[in-house]
């Protein structure tokens, strides 16, 4: 017993695609045209069945007439306007396979005009396909063929041109990457040289600062404990540092005999201000 291959049930949507499935099943089951029109209503549901039974008897006599009338009935003028708007808006997107774009354009146009003749269909598809191409690809295509034919060469030309362009872009990217890498290497060498120069300058600056600090160190204080002043005859200082010498010079100009020092027996000062007394304190320190 041979098992029949049956199509799915159809209610609404893409009638053309479903009829393609129905025809494939009919061929597998070896149905002739009479069997196909006889079995067709059994697989229609809802809206599709309603449109089919609304057809007059003459339109349902043959399978070809029935499918043609059913396509027109399921695509009213309002639906056609929407489909034509979708058809006009369908353009080739970046990176998309041109064959996919062509196939979708055919599907939309078939829904809008299911009974359009082949010549008109090819002209509309070619015009829209060319419209959706990027400008540089469209110009190259027209240079190779001023009247391109979509099914024969337009799609294959775009595929070949894109393949060449992709290869060129990749080669350009590789060269750009090589130039960028070389530039990066040069920049790195320059940076290393700059850092080395900064390190040398820093070292030189540190040496200069260290030398300056050494030069600024005060000389050790001379030990004058064994030095004797020839003015006041005391130890621990020299004449230029002798306070008594300065005091005596001042006293020679303005001597006050009312004040007598009991340290040196002089006049003009008290013992607490006496140079001998102060010099003795310095020598002790």
C-alpha positions in Angstrom: 0.0 0.0 0.0 1.5 3.3 -1.1 1.4 6.2 1.5 0.3 9.5 0.1 2.3 12.7 0.9 -0.2 15.4 1.9 0.3 19.1 2.0 -0.6 21.2 5.1 -3.9 22.9 5.4 -4.1 26.5 4.2 -6.3 29.3 5.7 -4.6 32.7 5.0 -1.1 34.1 4.3 1.2 33.3 1.4 -0.9 31.4 -1.1 1.9 31.2 -3.7 4.2 29.4 -1.3 1.5 27.0 -0.2 0.5 26.2 -3.8 4.2 25.4 -4.4 4.0 22.9 -1.6 0.7 21.6 -2.9 2.1 21.1 -6.4 5.1 19.2 -5.0 2.9 16.8 -3.1 0.7 16.3 -6.1 3.7 15.4 -8.2 4.9 13.0 -5.6 1.5 11.4 -5.4 1.2 11.4 -9.3 -2.0 13.5 -9.3 -3.0 14.8 -12.6 -4.7 18.2 -13.2 -8.2 16.8 -12.7 -7.2 15.2 -9.4 -5.5 18.4 -8.2 -8.6 20.5 -8.7 -10.7 17.8 -7.1 -8.6 17.6 -4.0 -7.8 21.3 -3.6 -10.9 22.3 -1.6 -10.1 19.6 1.0 -7.0 21.4 2.1 -8.4 24.9 2.2 -9.7 26.3 5.5 -11.4 29.5 6.7 -10.7 32.6 4.5 -9.1 30.6 1.7 -12.0 28.1 1.6 -14.5 31.0 1.6 -12.8 32.7 -1.3 -12.6 29.4 -3.2 -16.3 28.7 -2.9 -17.1 32.3 -3.8 -15.7 31.7 -7.3 -18.0 31.1 -10.1 -18.2 27.6 -11.7 -16.3 28.6 -14.8 -13.3 29.7 -12.6 -13.3 26.4 -10.8 -13.3 24.1 -13.8 -9.6 23.7 -14.2 -6.7 23.8 -11.6 -5.0 26.7 -13.4 -8.1 28.9 -13.6 -9.0 28.1 -9.9 -5.6 29.0 -8.5 -5.4 32.2 -10.6 -8.8 33.4 -9.5 -8.0 32.4 -5.9 -4.8 34.4 -5.9 -6.7 37.5 -7.1 -9.5 37.0 -4.6 -7.0 36.8 -1.7 -5.1 39.9 -2.7 -7.5 42.9 -2.8 -6.4 46.4 -4.0 -5.6 47.6 -0.4 -3.4 44.6 0.2 -1.6 45.2 -3.1 -0.8 48.7 -2.1 0.8 47.5 1.1 2.8 44.8 -0.8 4.0 47.3 -3.4 5.1 49.7 -0.7 7.1 46.8 0.9 8.5 45.9 -2.5 9.7 49.5 -3.1 11.3 49.6 0.4 13.2 46.3 0.1 16.8 47.2 -0.6 20.0 45.2 -0.5 21.5 45.6 3.0 25.3 45.7 3.7 26.7 42.2 3.8 23.5 40.6 2.6 23.6 37.8 0.0 22.2 39.3 -3.2 20.4 36.0 -4.0 18.4 36.4 -0.7 17.4 39.9 -1.6 16.3 38.8 -5.1 14.3 35.9 -3.7 12.4 38.1 -1.2 11.7 40.6 -3.9 10.2 37.8 -6.0 8.0 36.7 -3.1 6.7 40.1 -2.4 6.0 40.8 -6.1 4.2 37.5 -6.5 1.9 38.2 -3.6 1.1 41.7 -5.0 0.7 40.5 -8.6 0.2 36.7 -8.5 -0.7 36.5 -12.2 1.9 38.9 -13.6 3.6 37.7 -16.8 7.2 36.7 -16.8 8.6 39.6 -18.8 6.9 42.3 -16.7 8.0 40.5 -13.5 11.6 40.4 -14.6 11.6 44.1 -15.5 10.2 45.1 -12.1 12.6 42.8 -10.2 15.6 44.1 -12.1 14.6 47.8 -11.6 14.1 47.3 -7.8 17.2 45.2 -7.4 19.3 47.8 -9.2 17.7 50.6 -7.1 18.7 48.8 -3.9 22.4 48.4 -4.8 25.1 50.7 -3.4 26.0 53.4 -5.9 29.5 52.2 -6.6 28.3 48.6 -7.3 25.5 49.9 -9.5 27.9 51.9 -11.6 30.3 49.0 -12.0 27.4 46.8 -13.1 26.2 49.3 -15.7 29.7 49.7 -17.0 29.9 45.9 -17.6 26.3 45.7 -19.1 24.1 48.8 -19.7 21.0 46.6 -19.8 21.5 44.0 -17.1 19.2 41.1 -16.7 18.5 40.1 -13.1 18.1 36.3 -13.4 21.1 35.9 -15.7 23.9 38.1 -14.5 23.0 40.9 -12.0 23.0 38.7 -8.9 26.2 36.8 -9.8 28.0 40.1 -10.8 27.2 41.6 -7.4 28.4 38.5 -5.6 31.7 38.4 -7.5 32.2 42.2 -7.1 31.6 41.9 -3.3 34.0 39.0 -3.0 36.7 41.1 -4.8 35.9 44.1 -2.7 36.0 42.1 0.6 39.4 40.7 -0.4 40.7 44.2 -1.2 39.3 45.6 2.1 41.0 42.8 4.0 44.3 43.3 2.2 44.0 47.1 2.9 43.3 46.3 6.6 46.4 44.1 6.7 48.6 46.8 5.2 47.1 49.4 7.5 47.7 47.1 10.5 51.3 46.6 9.4 51.8 50.4 9.1 50.2 50.9 12.5 52.4 48.2 14.0 55.6 49.8 12.5 54.5 53.2 13.7 53.8 51.8 17.2 57.3 50.3 17.2 58.8 53.6 16.3 56.8 55.4 19.0 57.9 52.8 21.5 61.6 53.3 20.6 61.1 57.1 20.9 59.5 56.7 24.3 62.3 54.4 25.6 64.9 57.0 24.4 63.0 59.8 26.1 62.7 57.9 29.4 66.5 57.1 29.3 67.2 60.8 28.7 65.1 61.8 31.6 66.8 59.3 33.8 70.3 60.7 32.9 69.1 64.2 33.5 67.7 63.3 36.8 70.9 61.6 37.9 72.9 64.7 36.9 70.6 66.9 38.8 70.8 64.7 41.9 74.6 64.9 41.7 74.5 68.7 41.4 72.2 69.0 44.4 74.4 66.7 46.5 77.4 68.8 45.6 75.6 72.0 46.5 74.6 70.5 49.9 78.2 69.6 50.6 79.3 73.1 49.7 76.7 74.7 51.9 77.8 72.8 55.1 79.3 75.2 57.6 82.9 74.9 58.5 83.5 73.4 61.9 83.9 76.1 64.6 87.5 76.8 65.4 88.6 76.0 68.9 89.7 79.3 70.4 90.0 78.1 74.0 93.8 78.4 73.7 93.7 81.8 72.1 94.7 84.9 74.2 93.4 88.4 73.6 96.2 90.9 73.6 93.8 93.7 74.6 92.3 92.3 77.8 94.9 89.6 78.3 92.3 86.9 78.8 92.1 83.4 77.2 89.3 82.1 74.9 89.1 84.9 72.3 91.1 87.2 70.1 91.2 91.0 69.9 88.7 91.4 67.1 86.1 89.5 69.1 87.0 91.3 72.4 84.0 93.1 73.8 86.2 95.0 76.2 88.1 96.5 73.4 84.9 97.8 71.8 83.7 99.0 75.2 86.9 100.7 75.9 86.8 102.6 72.6 83.3 103.8 73.3 84.4 104.8 76.8 87.2 106.8 75.4 84.7 109.0 73.7 82.0 109.2 76.4 83.3 108.1 79.8 80.9 108.2 82.7 83.0 108.4 85.9 79.9 108.1 88.1 79.6 104.3 87.3 82.6 102.2 88.4 83.1 98.5 87.6 84.4 96.4 90.5 85.5 93.7 88.0 88.1 95.7 86.1 88.1 98.9 88.3 87.1 100.9 85.2 84.5 103.6 84.8 81.4 104.0 82.7 79.9 100.6 83.3 78.9 98.1 85.9 80.5 94.7 86.6 77.6 92.9 84.9 78.5 94.7 81.7 82.2 94.3 82.1 84.1 92.9 79.1 86.3 90.8 81.5 83.3 89.3 83.1 81.6 88.5 79.7 84.8 87.1 78.2 85.3 84.8 81.2 81.8 83.4 80.6 82.6 82.8 77.0 85.8 81.0 77.8 83.9 78.8 80.2 81.4 77.9 77.6 
